């Protein structure tokens, strides 16, 4: 039964090539927004807080500070609204989910850059 479900999702869902990124990386997500009958692309730049799930249900959460207020957005990895994802900086963190960044502000909220 599980193999049949995996086969069906692989056939029906189009795969999307996204760059490798993990929690702590700063990324820019380009996604489509429909307003009435118009469609435009908007960018959302922030730090990846977590990646969650596998396959069709995989999501990632991006956090940014907008006008002094922390804003988080959850993106499904296979969403047709996502045009592309660009990795701006690689972050050096020691956790898979960096929720502790929510409580910090200013210099303590900065993430060190990973040297590749």
HELIX and SHEET records of a PDB file:
HELIX    1   1 UNK A    2  UNK A   12  1                                  11    
HELIX    2   2 UNK A   55  UNK A   57  5                                   3    
HELIX    3   3 UNK A   99  UNK A  103  5                                   5    
HELIX    4   4 UNK A  106  UNK A  109  5                                   4    
SHEET    1   A 5 UNK A  69  UNK A  76  0                                        
SHEET    2   A 5 UNK A  59  UNK A  66 -1                                        
SHEET    3   A 5 UNK A  38  UNK A  52 -1                                        
SHEET    4   A 5 UNK A  26  UNK A  35 -1                                        
SHEET    5   A 5 UNK A  82  UNK A  89 -1                                        
END                                                                             
